[in-house]
Amino acid sequence: MFYSKCKIIVMLMMILAVTVVSAASCSKTHNTEKYKESSQASSGTDKREEDINDYQKSEEITYTIKYYDVIEDSIKEFTETKTFENSVEPEFFIEKLSELINTKIIVNSIKIDGNKMIIDFSSESAPLNGTGSYEETSILDSISDVLLNVFKDIDEIYITADGKDYDSGHTSLPADTPYATRKNENKG
């Protein structure tokens, strides 16, 4: 009887250990699922998964956001070193810019397709709504600049508004035309 109870306890402990390991594995990949889905649908290769796994490592990144300060009517630079525990997410940099300029920027989605990053903005907030043409361009340039500098495997940034062509009244851009491209061939 005692032996039987011990077997049951050991089996329950093994099941619990497997459950904990599985949960830890799921939480590590949760943040990059949207990138995996878009890259697998477009390329069907495991290469992109390897690239995404590179971002899942805990790493320290120093980045700079150049932005337009409306109050001082000048271009400012914010530089910070940040440690990312599981993955480097593009949304972080857009949220940081939003804080710096004290303007709400809503992003519906960010997708990665090969070497392209597609950012879909909400038409309810900046850069599409509530900004002048210079401020709008400054926001788009800031986002593109920091993302191209951080994500070395991205060569083109595309922008859309609510899933359609980007059109703010100041700036119009078809969804299939990149807003920004990497200027140099050296990605290192």
N, C-alpha and C positions, 0 to 999 in steps of 0.2 A: 504494500500500500504506500509506504513512504517513498519507495523507488518510483512508483507511478506518479505521485505528486511532483517529485523532482523533475521527471521527464516533462510534465505539463508546464511547469514553471520555466524550464530551460527553453522549451518551444515558444512560449509566450515572449520570453526575452529576445529570442532570435527574430520573431515577427516584429517586435517593437524596434529592434535595431535596424532591420530592413526598412521599416516605415520611416524612421528618422533619416536614414541615408537617402531614401527616395525623396522625402520632403526637402532636404537640403539641396539635392540636385535640381529639383523643380524650381526652388526659389532662386538659384543661381542663374538659370536661363530665362526666367520670367520676363526680365526687362528687355531682352533682345528678340522675343518671339516675333514681333511685328517685322523686324528686319529679316529674320530667317524666312518668314512666309513670303515676303516680297521678292527676296533674292532667289529662293527655290522656285517660285512660280516663273520667274523670268529666265533663269539660267539652267536650273535642274542639276547643278553641280555641287559637289561637296566643298569646292574651293572657297566659295563665299562663306560657308559655315566656319571654315578655318579662320578666315579674316575676322568674322564676328567674334570667334573665341579669343582672338587677340585682344579685343576690347573688354573681355570679361575678366581679365586679370586685374588684380588690385594694382593701380599704377598712379604715379604722381605726374601731373601735367601742369606746366606753366603756360598760361594763355594770356593773350592781350585782346581786349575789346576796345576798338576805337569808336567813339560815338560823338554825336553832336549835342552840346550842352546849350539848350535854348536860352536859359537865363543869362549865361555869360557870352552867348553867341560865339562859341569857339568849339573846336574839335578837342576832345579830351581822350586820354588813354587810361584804361584800368588794367593792371596786370596783377595776376594772382596765381599762386601755386595751390592746386587742389588735388587731394587724393580721392580717387574713385575706387570704391571697394569692389563692385561687381562688373559694372560696365560704364563706359563713357557714353552718355546720352546727349544727343544734340539739343534736346529741350532745355537742358541745364543752362546752356549758353544764351539761349533766347530769353529765358527767365531772368538771368543775370543782367542782360541788356535792359530788359523791361524795368528792373529795379533801378539801374543806373540813370535811366532817362525819366523815371517816374511816369511811365506811360504803359498802359495795359496792352500787351501783345498776346493775342489768342491764336494758337496754332491748332488746327483741327487734326492734322496728322503729319508725320514725317516718314517717308519711305526711302529705302535704299534699293536701287536697281542697278546692279553692277557697279560702275564708277559714278553713278548719278545719285544725287540726293534730291528728292522732291518734297518741298515744304508747302503744305496747303494751309493758308491763313484764313481766319474767319473774317468776313466782311464787316463784322460788328466792332472791330477794334483796329488799332494801329497794326500795320502801316496803312491799311486801306481806309480807315475811318478816323477822322479827328486830327489829321496831320496835314501840313502843307506839303508842297512838292519837294522842297529841300529836305524837310524832316523825314518824309517817306523814303526818299532815296538814301539818306543817311542810315536809316534803320535797316533797309535791305542790304546796303553795302557792309554795314557792321556785322550783320548775321552771316552773310556770305564769306566775308574775310575770316572771321574766327572759325567757322566750320571748315573751310578749306585748309586752314592752318592746323587744326586739330586732327581732322580725319584725312590722313595722308593718302588713302586709297580712293578718295572722292575727287573727281576732276571737274564735275559740273554741278551747279546748283540750279534747280528749276523751281519756279514759284507758281502757285495757283491760288485762286480765291474760291472757297467753298466748292472745290472739286472742278472748277471751270477755269478758262483763261483768266489771267490776272488783269483786272481793269479797275483802277481806282479813280479814274478821271484825270489823274496826273500821268500815270504810267499804265501802258497797255502792253501785254506780252502774251503771245500764244503759249499754251501749256507745253508745247513741244519745242520751245526755244529756250535755251539756258539763259538765266539771268546773269550768272557769273561762271567763269571757267578758270581753272588753274593756269597761271601765267607761265610757269616754267615747267620743263619736262622732268627736272630732278625732284623726285618726291621725298628725298631724304632731308 
